[in-house]
Amino acid sequence: MSTELPLSPRILAINESATLKVDAKAKALKASGRPVISYGAGEPDFSTPANIVDAARRALDDPGNFRYTPAAGLPDLRRAVVAKTQRDSGLTVDPAQVVITNGGKQAVYEAFAALVGEGDEVILPAPYWTTYPEAIRLAGGTPVEVFAGADQGYRVTVDQLEAARTERTRLVLFVSPSNPTGAVYTREQTEAIARWAVEHDIWILADEIYQNLTYDGVTATSIASVIPEAADNTVLVNGVAKTYAMTGWRVGWLVGPQRVAKAVSNLQSHLTSNVSNVSQRAAVEALTGPQDAVAEMRAAFDRRRRLIVDELSKIDGFVVPVPEGAFYAYPDVTGVLGREWHGVTPTTTLELADLLLDQTDVAVVPGEAFGRSGYLRLSYALDDESLLEGVHRLQRFFSVD
């Protein structure tokens, strides 16, 4: 008899998160003594604001937080999400339309699970966050990639979406600001995509996790609010991780039509039950308390954004669109591929990223993780000194004497 029983083919088909893999490798090398600078993980380097931490401490004094609570989330937090959705997304919703999840990633997974059936197609604008296609496949769906490069500002058009649409198209993903590119769709572009989806009875899943991190006066327009009909077709996912430096607290949420929220709540009741009550209490404070720390972190990200774009643009062969949101730069580096660098000729960004880590101790995420070779993602959610030193290492590596 075989010593190894089979595992689920669907689970075996899941790829490891490329961004977390790069970050783990960089941390392991750093622990071994290498002076590694990592631009890999999308995680703010700031501490969670003190008022939020204090709220969690107070929550520990309430024995009610040691018990099971509603799977869809604490009523106080659901109401806080309602207020935030009105304030930042321009959409009026009811608490019954909100489900609190274990981070934004669970909200994404559960949304696909609720909206996508076996064999359904999901239009996936690329470059995309590495988790989306895996979550689509876990729901039984098929990702259909639609690519927009640096020449389009990494924003897909309605014509591209229409060319990808088939009779099996069930859902389109909309992410603005974008991970990995930092691109933000204009209101006109957002409205055009909303009208197209409504016209063809297609669900919209809008990931708004970076909506409060925009720069130069740019606003991230919520696709759910641009036309009245869009709300019935749209599910929003969001969370406190990026805006409030709370990645480890694991609090996200989903907002959508009540029947969707009910279905997701039923799923979550079997999957994880409620999110940690202490974390939920902290999230209430994040959404309803002072926002001064948010403004300070956004100002720091803005400064770093301008710095990394300016410095990367000095490298011959790098094309660096200016990100308008999130905290990523996503240069097109096809100009350095196929050329010899210090005895090695990388032909893909996967090879290039390995070469940079090996020879410069700089960790970046290759474009293959986000759908297509030829690009690198660099998170600028790290301190100014490390950010500048890492880019200077890249400049020296690619310099031609």
MARLO-304619 format. One record per residue (C-alpha): residue in one letter; x negated, y, z. Coordinates in steps of 0.02 Angstrom, whole numbers, plus 50000, padded with zeros to 5 digits. Layout:
N
AXYZ...
END
This chain:
401
M500005000050000S499395017549960T498685027250108E499415043550041L501275045750017P501805058449885L502225076549921S503555087149839P503065091849660R503865108949683I502795112649835L501215105649755A501485117549608I501335132849721N499715142549699E498815149649849S499015168349871A497555175549773T497465191449876L497405182150041K496145169949967V494975184049918D495185192250087A494835175950180K493265172750077A492645190450108K492945188950295A492035172150301L490515179550211K490535194550326A490595183050478S489065174150410G488095190450412R488365197050235P488735215950223V490355212850128I491545227050088S493265220550041Y494555229449935G495615213749937A497045214150061G498495226250052E498445230350235P498285247650315D496715249350420F497625260250548S498295254650716T500165253550736P500745270450807A500755271050997N502615275051014I503035258950921V501865248451029D502625256451185A504365251451126A503775233451113R503085234251290R504755240451354A505625226451260L504645213851363D505525220151520D507235215351450P507605196651472G508905198051334N507475198451211F506935181151266R508515173051195Y509205168851024T510055183650942P511055184950779A510135177150631A510465192750526G509585203850652L509875214650805P511345226750780D510255241550829L508975237550694R510285234250562R511035251350599A509305259150588V509045250950418V510735257950362A510145275450407K508465273050321T509305266250164Q510405281750157R508935293450190D507625285950075S508605275949945G510125287249933L511305272549958T512715271350085V512875253750155D513665244650302P512695234750433A513545219050365Q512525221650206V510865220650300V509845205250347I508265207150451T506895195150394N505175188950447G504265201850343G504645208150169K503965192050096Q505375181850173A506625194450107V505925191849931Y506005172949948E507775172850016A508395185149884F507775174049743A508505158849831A510205167249842L510265174749668V509355162449555G509975145249503E509095130349426G508465135049252D508905153449266E507655165849193V506955180449292I506155194749197L504545198749287P503675214949238A501785212649243P500585216349321Y501545209049469W501235204749651T500565187149660T502005180249766Y503435184349647P503215170349519E502985157349656A504585162749745I505525162249578R504945144549543L505375138949720A507155144849685G507185134049528G507015148849411T505835152649268P504795168649270V504765177849104E503315189949103V503435206949018F501755215649017A501375234249020G499545239349018A498605255049066D499135263148902Q500945262748965G500495267949141Y500925250149192R502795253649167V503865242449058T505185249448941V506995244648912D506525239048737Q505285226748812L506565220348935E507865218248798A506625208548692A506385196448838R508235194448877T509095178048835E510755170148879R509895162549031T509265179049101R509945180649278L508865194049360V507595207649329L506295212649458F506005231249485V504545237249590S504175255849611P502915260249681S502035244949616N500865232449692P499585230349613T499555245949504G500245260249610A501365265149463V502985274449500Y504415274849375T505205291649337R507045294349376E507445293749190Q506515277249167T507355270049322E509085275149263A508795267649091I508335250749167A509825251449285R511035254849141W510285240649039A510465228249183V512255233549221E512735232549037H512125214649026D512735208849198I510985205649264W510505206049447I509165218549499L507975214249640A507105230349693D505595229049806E505455245849895I504125241450024Y503015255949966Q504385268949940N503715280650075L501935280250008T501965292049858Y500855306849815D500765323149717G502595326849751V503155310949663T504755302749728A505115284249715T506895284249649S507935269449709I508685260149563A510205256049670S510735274249677V510405281249502I512105276349434P513665271549534E513805254349454A512035249149501A512355245949686D513455230849650N512065223049546T510595227049660V509745219149809L508425229649898V506995222349999N505925232650116G505035232350283V503965241550409A502295233450364K501515246150247T502255262850302Y501995259950488A500415249050487M501415234350554T500895219950441G500675207950587W502345211850668R503285202850528V504855213250509G505685215950341W507465216650278L508635214050133V510065225650086G511365220749957P513185217149921Q514015209450073R514235192349992V512375191749957A511935196750135K513115183250201A512315169950092V510565175250146S511085175650328N511735157850313L510085152450236Q509075161050371S510135153250509H509445136450455L507715142250400T507045152850544S508525159750644N508175177350707V506595187450690S505595190150851N506655201750958V505145211151025S504595214950847Q506355220350802R506385232450949A504735239550889A505455241550714V506945251350784E505715263750858A504735264350694L506285269150595T507105280750720G505635288150816P504395301950772Q503675300850596D502095311350624A500935296250614V501705291250448A501285308150374E499505307050440M499225289750366R499955295050199A498795310150195A497305298750226F497855286850088D498045301649970R496275307550007R495585290049979R496625288149820R495835303449741L494105298149799I494185280549729V494925286049562D493585299449540E492165287549583L492775272449484S493035283649332K491165286949331I490835268849281D490665266849093G491965254149035F493215257549175V494875265649131V495735271149291P497545277249283V497945288249432P499105278549550E500605288649609G501085277149751A500595262649866F498725261049906Y497945252349757A496875257249610Y497045245849458P495705249649330D495685242149157V493915234649148T493965226348978G492575238348929V491325229149040L491825211448995G490795201948867R489255211948911E487735205649003W487545211849181H485985206849275G485785190849175V487625185849176T488965189149044P490705188249120T492125185948995T493575186449118T493925196849272L493965180849373E492135178249327L491775196749353A492515196949529D491465181749577L489915190249507L490245206349602L490495197249766D488925187049739Q487775201249686T488495216849770D489455210149920V491015219049856A492655209349856V493995214149730V495505204649664P495435199649480G496865203549361E497235185049337A498065185449508F499335198049442G499695190449272R498285194949152S496395196049144G495535212549108Y495955221849267L495375223149448R496405228049600L495545238149734S496505242449891Y495995259149963A496745254850133L495035254950214D493975268150299D493215282050193E491405277050225S491645258950173L492705264050024L491355275549958E489915263549993G490805249449900V491115260049745H489315266049748R488755247949744L489845245249590Q489125260849508R487355254549536F487795237249472F488535243849309S487245257449283V486205256349124D484425263149142
END
